[in-house]
Amino acid sequence: MGSRHHLGLLRLGSWRTVPLCAAALAMPLAAGCSAASDASDGKAAQPASLAELAQQTDCSLTGKRKVQDLEQGNCKTARGRYVLLSFTSDNGMNAWLEEAKPWGGTYLVGARWVAVSQQKTLESLREDLGGKIVQGDDHGPEHGSGHG
């Protein structure tokens, strides 16, 4: 699967497999993902639709998908490649993060939206979007530098 195995969760069918109880399990994440205090530079992340996120990051979306609780699209810009997700609720976003984080990866988390990419790309996106960079689970002591 290589270094991008965590992006497999972004497939449309995978979202349908998220158990309904995942939202309850994700409640501890809610405090860590609040938009009110997630930006160290003072820029608070605001709720935004997928189209608004794409516009703010100068991205022409490809591979757009929409299901009941989220919209997803892929971007490739001078900043790098990234996936944008916009959610209809905090519970939906937190449930998605709870399912995604065990796969590893790096996430820029805002108010009902997430961007998935490499650390450097997310740091650049954070300048425009605000948000908090969150690391997925580490897969052992030998992976301290992340997945290359």
Protein Blocks (a to p, Z undefined) as FASTA:
>chain_A
ZZmlmmmmmpmklmmmpcfklmmmmmmmmmmmcfklmcfnlpacddddfklmmmmnopac
ehiacdfkbccdddddfkbccdddddfbfklmmmmmmmmmmngpjddddehiacdddfkl
mmmmmmmngpaddddddebjklmnopZZ
